Amino acid sequence: SYCTLNEGLGKVLRYGAYSDEVIKRLKWMENLLAPLLKQALKLHGPIDLKTMITQALQMGDEGHNRNRAGTSLLIRELAPCIIQTKFSEKEKIEVLKFIDSNDHFFLNLTMPACKCTLDAAKNIEFSTIVSVMARNGTEFGIKVSGLGDRWFTGPAGIVDGLLFPGYTTEDANPDIGDSVIAETAGIGGFAMAAAPAIVQFVGGTAKDALNFTLKMYEITAAENNIFKIPALDFRGTPTGIDIRKVVETGILPSINTGIAHK
């Protein structure tokens, strides 16, 4: 699995912005950020993302919309190798400042890590576990392990979340993006109890964050043996959305997401 490098928040291509500012940043990412990180990774070797996500969950992240801990851990891991690359001191500083200024940088490593995890759950005969969830701004689609590569789709919903002053839900585009693979793997909205501070970003209260996670245990097959939640006495995150339980309970998966303008 693979993913783009995260551009940050605000005016970015993934939300439909294509001004000169956006293009300039993308060119910088192509010509400096990516080559420098490639060289740093060659010096470092593989990074254990599963362990890093586990640590981040115990430091206040939920793995989707709060990634401050994950990004910090990544910088800590890569900084010595970034310093050793053959790029100029100015370029190394630029790259470190960019990653440091973008708390969501780690999200684009979490997503392919979750996809790799879920690929192991594909095509298991008679399994009713959801192996993929995704949205494109028009439709919301899922795949089920025991039903092969068939997509089951419905209308993408309007997100219930915090909006910038002066905007209403009438300005919001229906739900969009591939990052819901995080919830499919048992983090993100399923791990909100690990990240009460996220309610300042997505809305609600710290108690709501706890309750969202507790409710997800009702529609999942197991508790994760790696991803643990300190606030729940290190109970594993609810993992493996079971379509039978969703139908029986009427409970929909809890998803943390950003809201794009129409």
N, C-alpha and C positions, 0 to 999 in steps of 0.2 A: 504494500500500500504506500501511497505517497500523498503529499499535500504541498500547497504553496507555502512560502514564508509569510508570516503575518505582518500586514502593513501597519497595524495600529488601529485606533478608533477614529471616528470623524469622517473626513472626506477620503474614502478609500474605494478602490475598484470593486470590491466584493459587494458594496452597497450601491453600486451604480454610478459613482462619481468618476469623471474622466477629464477633469480640468488639467491645466498645465502642471499644477502642483502635484497632482496624483501621478501623472506620467513621469515627471522628474524623479519622484520618489521610487517608482518602479524601475526606472533606468539605473538609479543608484543601487538598488537592491540587486539588479542583474550584474552590474559591472564591478561592484565592490563587496556588498554583503555576502552574496552567495559564494563567490570565489574564495573570500577570506574564511568563511565558515567551512568550506570544503577542505581547505588546507589545515584548519584547526582540527577538524574531525579525523583527518588522516593521521595527525600527530597523536591524537587522543585514543582513537579506536572506538569501537561501539559503545553506546551509552545505554544503560539499563533503564529504559523509560518506565517500565512497570514499577520498579522499585522507587523511582523518582516520583511517580504519581502517588504511590502509597505514602511517601513522606509528605508530599504536598497536602494530602487529605488530612494529615495529622497536624498540619501547620495552618489550617484555616481556609484552604481552598476547597472547592467542590469539583473542580476539573473541567468546568465549562465556561462559566462567566466570571469566575474568580480564579485567577491564575498567578497572583502575586508571588506566592510561595514557590510554585513550580518554576516560574521565570527566574526567580532569585537562585534557586538550586541549580538551574541550568547555567547561569552566569558563573556561579561558584565552580562548577565542574569544568567549564570551557575556558574561563579567563586565562589560566596559565598557558594553555595551548594557543590561544589567540595572541598572547604576547610573544610567543615563539615563532609566529608566522613571519614570512619575509616581507610583509607589507610595511608601509611607513608607520611611524609612531602616530602621526595625525590620522591615518586611516584606521588604525586599531582603536584609537580613542573614539572616532566616529561610530564604529560598529558597536563598541561597548555602551556608548551613550544611547544609541538607538534601541538596543535590546532592553537596557535599563529603563528607558522611558515608556516602554510598551509592555504593560503587565500581561497582555494577551499573547505575547510572543510564544509562550509555551503551549497554548491551545493547539497550534498547528503541528505540534509534535504529538500531543495527546490524541488527536483525531485519528491519524494513521495507526497509532499504537492500539487504539480501541478496535479499529477495523481489522487489524491483524489478529487480535484476540477473537473477534467474532467470526472470522473466516473459518476458524477451527470448529465452529458450531454449525456450519452449513451442511445441508443435505444429509441430515441424520433421519433415517426412516421413522415415520410416525411422530417425530418431535414437533411440539406445538410452541417452541420457543422462537421469539422474534430474533432474526439474525441481522436485519438491516432496518433502519428508519431513516427517511430523508424527505426534504421538502424543496420545492422549486419556486415558491411564491404563488403557485396556482394550485398544485396538488400536494397532498401528503401521501407518501408511499411507504409500505412495509414489505419485507420478505419474511417468510416463515421457514424455519430450518427444514421441516419435513416436506415442504411443497416446492423445493427447488428454486429456480431463478424467476419464478412468476412474481410480478409486482401486484399488490393489492392497493388501490389508490382511492382517495376521497378528496374533497375540497380542503385546501390549506386553511387553517383557522386564523382569525385575527388575534394577535397576542394581547393578553391582559398584563400590562406592565407600566413602568414609569415612562412618561413622555417629557420632552423638553417643554418649557413654558411656551404657551401660545399654540400648541399642537393638540389635536384630538385624535381619537381612533379613526376618524374619517380620513386623516392624512396617512394612516399606517397601511403599509402593504401587507397582504397575508403572509403568514410564516414562511421563511425561506432559509435554506442552507443545509449543508451536510453535517454540521457540528452536533446534531442530535444523535450521532453515532456514540457520543459520550454517554447519554442516558441509556442507549441500547446495551451498553457494556456495564451499566450499574453505577455510573458516577453522574456528575452534573446535577440535574434536578432530583435524582435519586439519592444524592449524598448531601443535600442541603443542610442536614443536621450538623455536618462537619464544618459548615461555613456560615454561621449566623450573620456575619458582617455583610453577606451578599444581599441581604434584604435592602440595604441602602442603594443597591444598583437595580434590583429587579422589583422592589416593592414588597410590602408586608412587614411582619414583625419577626423577631428571633424565634418566637413560639411557632409561627407559621412554618419557618424553615424546618424545625424539628418535626412538625406534624406531616409535612409533605413527605419526608423520608419514611416515617412510620406507616403512612398509607400505602407506600409503594411495596412494602412487604406483603401486602394482600394480593398483589398481582404478579409476583415473581416466584421463581422456582426454588431459589436458594439464597443463602447469605454468602457474600464473597469471602473467600479464605485469605485474601491479600489486602483488599481495600477495607480498612477498618475506620470506625467513627468513634473518636474519644468520648464525645458527649453521650454516647449510648454504651458506655463501658466496653468500647472497642468491639462492638457488634459489627459484623461484616455488612457492607452495603447491600441493599436488596438488588439481586442480579438475576437476569434471565426472565424477561417479560413473557408470560405464558398467556397466549391468546384465549385459552379456555377460562382463565381466571378473570381476564378483562371482560369477557362476555358475561360471566356469572355475576360479577360484582358491579359492573357498569363504571368502574374506576378507570380513568384514562391515565396514561403515563404522564408524570410531571416533567415538564421540559423548561430549562432555562435558556433564554434566547435573546438576541438583540432584535430591535424593531426597525425595519427599513422604511423610508418614506416612499410613497407611490412614485 
